[in-house]
Amino acid sequence: MPAKGWSEALPVVIINPNSTAAMTDAMLATARAAAPSLDFEGWTSDRGPPSIQGAEDGRAATAPLLDLVAKARDAGVNGIVVGCFDDTALADAAALAPCPVIGIGQAAFHACALRQWRFSVVTTLSVSVPVIESNIARYGLAGLLGRVRASEVPVLDLDQAPEAAVAPILGEAERAVLEDDIGALVLGCAGMVHVAAAVRAVLPIPVIDPVEAAAASIAWLCDLTG
């Protein structure tokens, strides 16, 4: 069965590979604010893990995610956003659909590259660091990477206790500015939409929210290919 919120025809769908619907809702609100010209819909992978933290969770999320990508393709959507910073199964997802298919991590990294910004990433747990580093290298952007840093804030805490998550994420972000010789800081989780404003209020460099970057990117790609 399709995820909650599925309908017959949609311009752009954000597919959350985890089963936490509140994170889908947060991404959807952020995307709509970032690219108001597009009609976004959010789908939640009810058969996915509650959160995606590292390669094992990514493998568990892959099959149900690809099922939803196929349903989005069959619905005739104009674009698909994989709403996980690990860009879970992104290459396989893109191979399934003729429309633009992008990941939120991919969008954030390329936004920095287009501005020639050296960047660091502040993500959730250490188990996610190798996946993110591998993705950046695969995109050919390792030369722009300062460091992928773990805040050790679990993904679900970003949704359930965002106020408590601010301090460790901000602390790691401030260390990145001091130590990594960077021009931008990338927030390394879809759930960090809840803390982006707090981090931006303190850091002296641009702070890239991956959901905002993906929304802006898919809008441009839909115009380009439409």
Secondary structure by P-SEA (a helix, b strand, c coil): cccccccccccbbbbcccccaaaaaaaaaaaaaaccccbbbbbbccccccccccaaaaaaacaaaaaaaaaaaaacccccccccccccaaaaaaaacccbbbbaaaaaaaaaaaacccbbbbbccccaaaaaaaaaaaacccccccccccccccaaaaacccccaaaaaaaaaaaaaacccccccccccccccccaaaaaaccccccccaaaaaaaaaaaaaaacc
